[in-house]
Amino acid sequence: MTTAAPAPRADARPGPEPRSAFARFVPLTTRWMDNDLYGHLNNVIYYSLFDTAVNQYLIEQGALDLHGGTVIGLVVETRCNYFESLAFPQRVEAGLRVAHRGRSSVRYEIGLFAEGAPLSAARGHFVHVYVDRESRRPVPALPAAYLNALQALEGFPL
C-alpha cells in the first residue's frame, strides 16, 4: 500500500517574493525612531509602511481625498510575514498589488523591499472596507477614481 504525500497546509508560511509579483512601487523613507532596541525596524512599523504605501498610491492616483472625499477606507484586517530585517537609514520600496476587489472592499498585498533588493524583506496584506465618511457604512460601489487606480494593481501573481 502506498501513501500519498501530505497536502501542503493551507496556513503554510509564505516566502519572500520577487519584484515581478507586484504592479507598482512606492518609495518610502525610514526614520530614526522606527528602529527598535535590536537595531531594526520594529514590527509595528511594517504595518505603518503598508498603510502609507497604499494611501500614498491612492492619493497620487487622485482616488483618495483626505479632507474632502466622501469615501474613506477603514482597515479591517492586516497581516505581515518577515523574512529579512530592515533598518533606518535604509530606503524601502513597497510593491503593491490587488489580490481581491469586492463591491466595497479591497485586499491589497504589499511587499517591502530594501532599495534595489530582488526579494521582499517582508510581505503582507491590508484589507480596506470603503465607507461613507459621515455614516461609516460601506459604500454600495467603489467610486470610478478608485476603480481606475485599482485596475492598475490587478492581475499580478498571488
N, C-alpha and C positions, 0 to 999 in steps of 0.2 A: 504494500500500500504506500502510495506517495502522498506527501502532504504539500499543499500549496504554500508558497511563501506568504507571510502575513502581508496584508494590505497596509500601505502607509497610513499612519494615524492622521485623522482629519485635523488634529491640533498640533501637527508637527511644526517645529520652529522653522520659520522661513530663513533663507540665507540672504547675503548681500546680492544686489542686482547691478547689472551694467547700466551705463548711461542710456543705451539704446532702448531701455524699457520705459523711458519717460519722454513725454511730449515736449515739455518746456522746462526751462531752468530759470530760477530766480536767485540772483546773488544776494547773500546775506553776510553780515559782519558780526563776529562775536565781540563780546565786551569783557573787560577785566572782571567785572562782578559775576560773569557767567561761570567761571572756574570754581570748583569746589576745593575742599581741603586736599583732595587726592591729585590735584593738578590737571583735571579735565573738566569738560562741561558737565555740570550737574544734570541729572536725568530730567528734571522738570524743564530745563532749558530747551531740550529737544522738542517738547510739546509747544513751547513758545515759538520756536523756529517754524514748526508746522503751521501754526496759526498765522504767523507773519507772512510766510510764503504764499499761502492760499489767499489771504486778504490783499496782499500787495498785488498779486496777479489780477485779482478781480477789480481792484481799483484801476490798475493800468489799462485794463480792457474796457473800462467805462461801465462796468456792471454794478459795482458797489459804490454807493454814495453814502459816505459815513454820516453826514449831517442831514441831508435832505431826502434820502431814499426812503421809500415806503416799505421796502423789503429788507430784512436783516437775516443773517444766518446764526442759528443757535447750535452750539456743539452738543451732540447727544451721545457721541461715542468717540473714543480715540485709543490708539494702541501704538506701541513702539517696540521694535527689536533692535538691539545694539550689537554691532559687530566689531567696530574699532573706535577708539577714543578720539574725540575732537576736543580742541582746547583753544583758549584765547592765546595768541592773536591770529589764529587761523581764519582764513576766509572760507566760507561754506557756500556751496551751490545746492539749492533744493530742487530736485527733479519732481515734476508734477504730472499726474495723470488722473483721469476719472475712471473709477472701477465700476460705478453704478450711478445711474441718474434715474430718480423716481419723479413723481409728479411734483413734490415739494422738497425732496431731499437729494443730497449728493454725497457719495462716498469718494473722497479724494484719497489717493495714495501718494505718499511722499517719500523720496529717497534723499537723505542728506549725504552729500559728498564733500570731502576735503577738496579744496580748489584743485582741479585738474585730475583728481583720482579716478581710476576707471570703474571702481566698485563702490557701492554705497557703504558708508560707515554706520548708518542707521537707516531703518526703513519702518514706515508706519502708515496708519490711516487716520482719517479725520472725517467724521460724518456731520454734515450740517443739515439741519431742517430749516428751510427758509419760511419765515413767518412774517405776518404783517407787523410793522413796527409798533403800532398802537395796541392792537388786540392780542398780540403774541400767539395768534392762531396760525396754523400752516396755510400758506397761500394755495389757491386752487391750481395754479400752474406757475412755473418759473417765468419771470419776465423775459422778453426777447433778448435783452442785453446779456442776461445770464446765460441763456441758451447759446448765444453766439460765442461767448467766452468759453463755455464748457465744451462745445463742439471741437475746439482745437486741442482739447486734452483727452478726447475719447479715442478708442481703437488701438490702444497700446497693450502689449502683452501683460498679463497679470500674473 
